[in-house]
């Protein structure tokens, strides 16, 4: 539901303001939304917004260029989170095995 709202927001702003925004301006708005999602660590929403920006505004070249860098950061942080979780659970498993071994 939230994703739909984020995708409709630029269109709503265009109609509400009574003027047409260029593809670049709309792309920059979506880029801003993606950055906000990234700062909230909502990597899935950031990724979805960037991919939507690329599909909806192919001529927003500056916004798309910046979105590529942001998407790289999203992917890096997403992978880092997975690695940290995996390392945490690996260590917990080792700890638990040692604790069970010491009880015998």
N, CA, C and O of each residue as an XYZ file, in Angstrom:
416
protein
N       0.827     -1.189      0.000
C       0.000      0.000      0.000
C       0.872      1.254      0.000
O       0.610      2.204     -0.738
N       1.919      1.246      0.842
C       2.798      2.415      0.936
C       3.510      2.655     -0.385
O       3.707      3.800     -0.790
N       3.903      1.559     -1.067
C       4.593      1.696     -2.343
C       3.696      2.382     -3.365
O       4.159      3.218     -4.141
N       2.409      2.029     -3.366
C       1.479      2.644     -4.302
C       1.352      4.135     -4.036
O       1.284      4.935     -4.969
N       1.320      4.503     -2.768
C       1.225      5.919     -2.411
C       2.463      6.659     -2.889
O       2.356      7.754     -3.441
N       3.650      6.066     -2.681
C       4.887      6.710     -3.114
C       4.943      6.870     -4.625
O       5.487      7.855     -5.125
N       4.390      5.919     -5.347
C       4.426      5.985     -6.800
C       3.416      6.984     -7.352
O       3.623      7.542     -8.430
N       2.328      7.214     -6.627
C       1.293      8.143     -7.070
C       1.595      9.572     -6.646
O       1.093     10.513     -7.260
N       2.402      9.751     -5.613
C       2.684     11.073     -5.073
C       3.159     12.087     -6.110
O       2.627     13.196     -6.138
N       4.137     11.765     -6.968
C       4.555     12.766     -7.956
C       3.419     13.205     -8.884
O       3.326     14.382     -9.235
N       2.558     12.267     -9.280
C       1.422     12.609    -10.133
C       0.458     13.525     -9.390
O      -0.027     14.506     -9.954
N       0.182     13.215     -8.138
C      -0.709     14.037     -7.322
C      -0.156     15.448     -7.173
O      -0.901     16.421     -7.295
N       1.129     15.567     -6.914
C       1.738     16.884     -6.761
C       1.644     17.695     -8.050
O       1.443     18.909     -8.016
N       1.791     17.025     -9.167
C       1.687     17.702    -10.455
C       0.293     18.272    -10.656
O       0.144     19.429    -11.049
N      -0.720     17.474    -10.391
C      -2.105     17.916    -10.567
C      -2.459     18.982     -9.544
O      -3.101     19.975     -9.885
N      -2.049     18.792     -8.294
C      -2.389     19.735     -7.232
C      -1.754     21.094     -7.459
O      -2.363     22.118     -7.148
N      -0.558     21.123     -7.988
C       0.119     22.401     -8.221
C      -0.396     23.105     -9.467
O      -0.136     24.293     -9.657
N      -1.115     22.398    -10.308
C      -1.667     23.008    -11.501
C      -0.651     23.238    -12.609
O      -0.946     23.927    -13.586
N       0.526     22.679    -12.471
C       1.519     22.814    -13.530
C       2.169     21.467    -13.766
O       2.196     20.605    -12.887
N       2.676     21.306    -14.933
C       3.283     20.047    -15.302
C       4.770     20.063    -14.950
O       5.501     20.980    -15.326
N       5.198     19.045    -14.230
C       6.608     18.920    -13.902
C       7.308     18.166    -15.020
O       6.726     17.273    -15.636
N       8.529     18.519    -15.272
C       9.303     17.814    -16.292
C       9.651     16.418    -15.787
O       9.552     16.126    -14.596
N      10.060     15.564    -16.726
C      10.500     14.228    -16.343
C      11.644     14.309    -15.334
O      11.689     13.540    -14.375
N      12.552     15.233    -15.554
C      13.696     15.376    -14.645
C      13.233     15.772    -13.245
O      13.734     15.233    -12.259
N      12.294     16.697    -13.143
C      11.798     17.120    -11.831
C      11.082     15.971    -11.129
O      11.266     15.758     -9.930
N      10.273     15.238    -11.871
C       9.577     14.095    -11.277
C      10.579     12.997    -10.889
O      10.435     12.347     -9.854
N      11.575     12.811    -11.725
C      12.622     11.838    -11.398
C      13.373     12.240    -10.140
O      13.695     11.391     -9.309
N      13.651     13.522     -9.995
C      14.343     14.007     -8.792
C      13.471     13.807     -7.549
O      13.987     13.508     -6.472
N      12.156     13.970     -7.694
C      11.254     13.724     -6.561
C      11.310     12.254     -6.145
O      11.371     11.931     -4.959
N      11.289     11.389     -7.129
C      11.357      9.961     -6.802
C      12.715      9.602     -6.209
O      12.797      8.767     -5.309
N      13.763     10.218     -6.700
C      15.092      9.998     -6.147
C      15.123     10.428     -4.677
O      15.716      9.751     -3.837
N      14.487     11.546     -4.379
C      14.398     12.030     -2.992
C      13.663     10.999     -2.122
O      14.081     10.719     -0.999
N      12.576     10.444     -2.645
C      11.826      9.420     -1.906
C      12.695      8.187     -1.665
O      12.662      7.595     -0.586
N      13.467      7.808     -2.674
C      14.358      6.646     -2.532
C      15.420      6.920     -1.465
O      15.753      6.040     -0.672
N      15.942      8.133     -1.453
C      16.947      8.485     -0.437
C      16.345      8.458      0.961
O      16.997      8.031      1.914
N      15.104      8.913      1.085
C      14.450      8.859      2.396
C      14.275      7.415      2.847
O      14.523      7.092      4.008
N      13.851      6.547      1.937
C      13.705      5.127      2.275
C      15.053      4.540      2.680
O      15.130      3.766      3.634
N      16.110      4.899      1.967
C      17.459      4.421      2.285
C      17.871      4.872      3.682
O      18.441      4.097      4.450
N      17.580      6.121      4.004
C      17.964      6.630      5.325
C      17.180      5.949      6.441
O      17.650      5.888      7.577
N      15.990      5.437      6.130
C      15.197      4.675      7.111
C      15.618      3.204      7.137
O      15.080      2.409      7.907
N      16.584      2.854      6.287
C      17.058      1.480      6.131
C      15.988      0.562      5.552
O      15.991     -0.648      5.779
N      15.075      1.167      4.802
C      14.044      0.406      4.098
C      14.562      0.182      2.685
O      14.136      0.839      1.735
N      15.490     -0.760      2.570
C      16.195     -0.977      1.316
C      15.285     -1.485      0.208
O      15.498     -1.166     -0.961
N      14.284     -2.265      0.558
C      13.357     -2.774     -0.466
C      12.575     -1.618     -1.084
O      12.410     -1.566     -2.302
N      12.096     -0.697     -0.261
C      11.347      0.454     -0.782
C      12.254      1.356     -1.619
O      11.838      1.865     -2.660
N      13.482      1.552     -1.167
C      14.428      2.377     -1.926
C      14.692      1.752     -3.291
O      14.683      2.444     -4.309
N      14.928      0.439     -3.309
C      15.191     -0.274     -4.561
C      13.980     -0.184     -5.496
O      14.135      0.086     -6.688
N      12.779     -0.408     -4.959
C      11.566     -0.357     -5.778
C      11.344      1.034     -6.360
O      10.943      1.168     -7.516
N      11.600      2.059     -5.572
C      11.422      3.431     -6.045
C      12.411      3.748     -7.157
O      12.051      4.382     -8.149
N      13.645      3.314     -6.999
C      14.665      3.557     -8.030
C      14.298      2.835     -9.323
O      14.395      3.413    -10.405
N      13.882      1.592     -9.218
C      13.504      0.841    -10.417
C      12.295      1.466    -11.099
O      12.215      1.494    -12.327
N      11.359      1.962    -10.306
C      10.197      2.648    -10.866
C      10.601      3.943    -11.561
O      10.094      4.261    -12.636
N      11.511      4.683    -10.948
C      12.028      5.916    -11.550
C      12.605      5.608    -12.928
O      12.333      6.326    -13.890
N      13.387      4.564    -13.025
C      14.039      4.214    -14.286
C      13.015      3.854    -15.359
O      13.215      4.165    -16.533
N      11.924      3.202    -14.969
C      10.897      2.820    -15.940
C      10.021      3.996    -16.345
O       9.717      4.173    -17.525
N       9.620      4.793    -15.375
C       8.657      5.861    -15.638
C       9.268      7.090    -16.283
O       8.595      7.783    -17.046
N      10.540      7.375    -15.991
C      11.160      8.606    -16.475
C      12.503      8.323    -17.144
O      13.550      8.698    -16.617
N      12.475      7.670    -18.290
C      13.731      7.315    -18.955
C      14.553      8.531    -19.395
O      15.760      8.413    -19.608
N      13.919      9.685    -19.530
C      14.641     10.877    -19.976
C      15.147     11.735    -18.806
O      15.760     12.780    -19.028
N      14.897     11.307    -17.585
C      15.408     12.026    -16.408
C      16.845     11.560    -16.178
O      17.129     10.818    -15.237
N      17.732     12.000    -17.041
C      19.088     11.454    -17.072
C      19.885     11.747    -15.801
O      20.568     10.862    -15.286
N      19.809     12.960    -15.298
C      20.566     13.296    -14.080
C      20.043     12.500    -12.888
O      20.825     11.978    -12.094
N      18.734     12.409    -12.767
C      18.142     11.647    -11.662
C      18.513     10.180    -11.777
O      18.816      9.535    -10.773
N      18.492      9.649    -12.988
C      18.843      8.243    -13.186
C      20.315      7.988    -12.874
O      20.664      6.949    -12.314
N      21.171      8.932    -13.236
C      22.614      8.789    -12.955
C      22.834      8.724    -11.439
O      23.579      7.878    -10.944
N      22.175      9.630    -10.715
C      22.309      9.628     -9.253
C      21.674      8.376     -8.656
O      22.161      7.848     -7.656
N      20.598      7.904     -9.262
C      19.909      6.711     -8.762
C      20.788      5.465     -8.890
O      20.702      4.557     -8.064
N      21.628      5.424     -9.920
C      22.548      4.290    -10.070
C      23.474      4.204     -8.866
O      23.701      3.124     -8.321
N      24.008      5.351     -8.457
C      24.900      5.365     -7.290
C      24.150      4.978     -6.019
O      24.669      4.237     -5.184
N      22.929      5.484     -5.880
C      22.133      5.148     -4.702
C      21.803      3.659     -4.697
O      21.857      3.017     -3.648
N      21.463      3.107     -5.854
C      21.149      1.687     -5.927
C      22.362      0.839     -5.549
O      22.219     -0.193     -4.894
N      23.552      1.269     -5.960
C      24.768      0.566     -5.540
C      24.885      0.566     -4.018
O      25.236     -0.450     -3.417
N      24.591      1.705     -3.399
C      24.655      1.797     -1.936
C      23.599      0.917     -1.285
O      23.862      0.260     -0.278
N      22.408      0.905     -1.862
C      21.325      0.066     -1.328
C      21.748     -1.401     -1.366
O      21.604     -2.123     -0.379
N      22.266     -1.829     -2.505
C      22.672     -3.230     -2.644
C      23.799     -3.586     -1.677
O      23.809     -4.672     -1.097
N      24.744     -2.668     -1.508
C      25.855     -2.908     -0.595
C      25.363     -3.031      0.845
O      25.763     -3.946      1.565
N      24.495     -2.110      1.265
C      23.986     -2.161      2.632
C      23.101     -3.380      2.856
O      23.128     -3.987      3.926
N      22.322     -3.732      1.849
C      21.455     -4.900      1.967
C      22.305     -6.158      2.132
O      21.997     -7.008      2.967
N      23.350     -6.279      1.357
C      24.244     -7.436      1.467
C      24.991     -7.426      2.793
O      25.198     -8.475      3.404
N      25.391     -6.248      3.233
C      26.111     -6.148      4.506
C      25.211     -6.600      5.649
O      25.658     -7.304      6.555
N      23.949     -6.200      5.610
C      23.025     -6.623      6.652
C      22.888     -8.133      6.675
O      22.876     -8.741      7.745
N      22.787     -8.736      5.518
C      22.669    -10.188      5.451
C      23.925    -10.857      6.002
O      23.829    -11.851      6.722
N      25.087    -10.331      5.676
C      26.342    -10.896      6.160
C      26.442    -10.800      7.675
O      26.889    -11.734      8.340
N      26.023     -9.666      8.208
C      26.064     -9.482      9.659
C      25.119    -10.447     10.358
O      25.459    -11.021     11.393
N      23.941    -10.622      9.795
C      22.993    -11.566     10.379
C      23.548    -12.980     10.321
O      23.461    -13.737     11.288
N      24.112    -13.319      9.187
C      24.673    -14.663      9.035
C      25.802    -14.888     10.033
O      25.882    -15.954     10.643
N      26.670    -13.903     10.206
C      27.783    -14.018     11.151
C      27.264    -14.142     12.586
O      27.778    -14.941     13.369
N      26.251    -13.354     12.925
C      25.649    -13.421     14.256
C      25.126    -14.826     14.540
O      25.413    -15.411     15.584
N      24.354    -15.355     13.592
C      23.770    -16.672     13.803
C      24.816    -17.773     13.774
O      24.654    -18.783     14.460
N      25.879    -17.613     13.006
C      26.965    -18.593     12.997
C      27.622    -18.638     14.370
O      27.864    -19.716     14.914
N      27.909    -17.471     14.927
C      28.550    -17.416     16.247
C      27.628    -17.930     17.345
O      28.069    -18.601     18.278
N      26.343    -17.606     17.223
C      25.387    -18.089     18.207
C      25.320    -19.611     18.172
O      25.273    -20.255     19.221
N      25.316    -20.180     16.993
C      25.288    -21.633     16.858
C      26.526    -22.255     17.487
O      26.421    -23.252     18.202
N      27.713    -21.671     17.226
C      28.945    -22.174     17.842
C      28.860    -22.094     19.361
O      29.234    -23.035     20.061
N      28.373    -20.982     19.858
C      28.233    -20.785     21.307
C      27.293    -21.825     21.898
O      27.595    -22.443     22.919
N      26.163    -22.008     21.254
C      25.184    -22.971     21.752
C      25.739    -24.380     21.726
O      25.482    -25.158     22.645
N      26.508    -24.734     20.678
C      27.105    -26.065     20.613
C      28.109    -26.250     21.746
O      28.160    -27.314     22.364
N      28.912    -25.211     22.021
C      29.874    -25.312     23.111
C      29.167    -25.455     24.452
O      29.583    -26.243     25.301
N      28.114    -24.699     24.633
C      27.354    -24.781     25.892
C      26.751    -26.166     26.076
O      26.790    -26.719     27.175
N      26.207    -26.720     25.032
C      25.633    -28.075     25.129
C      26.713    -29.120     25.356
O      26.484    -30.089     26.080
N      27.885    -28.947     24.755
C      29.009    -29.867     24.930
C      29.556    -29.834     26.332
O      29.988    -30.868     26.841
N      29.555    -28.669     26.986
C      30.077    -28.525     28.340
C      29.136    -29.118     29.379
O      29.567    -29.386     30.500
N      27.902    -29.326     29.056
C      26.931    -29.875     29.995
C      27.096    -31.371     30.152
O      26.683    -31.928     31.169
N      27.690    -32.039     29.172
C      27.812    -33.520     29.242
C      28.843    -33.943     30.207
O      29.068    -35.140     30.385
